[in-house]
Structures are given as C-alpha cells and as structure tokens.
C-alpha cells in the first residue's frame, strides 16, 4: 500500500475580534472544512468567480466597513 504524504496549513482566528469570530463560526459549520477551502482555492486559482447571494454581499459589505 502506498503511503500518503499529507501536509497541513493552519488558519488562526482571533475570536475576540467580531469579524474573525464570524469567520471562525462559519468555518466550524462546514462538515469538511478542508475540502471547502480546497474548492475555494481552486476556483481562485482558475479565476472562477464564486456565486454571490444577497447574504454574501451583505457580509462583504460588513467586512469593508
């Protein structure tokens, strides 16, 4: 059986910062955070825009302020 060589990249959240706490909670809501991030990274690399709902735009606007 071939051994798999895994590497990880951690993400740190300052949960005392409101914006980062929101991101942390959202990350924890994902059943497979690793796969979710990999899909987002691939879309970013390929220049594929992600779907933006009204809720997404509201979140983006919140973080801009």
Buried (B, 14 or more C-beta within 10 A) or exposed (E): EEEEEEEEEEEEBEEEEEEEEBBBEEEEEEEEEEEBBEEEEEEEEEEEEEEEEEEEEEBEEEEEE
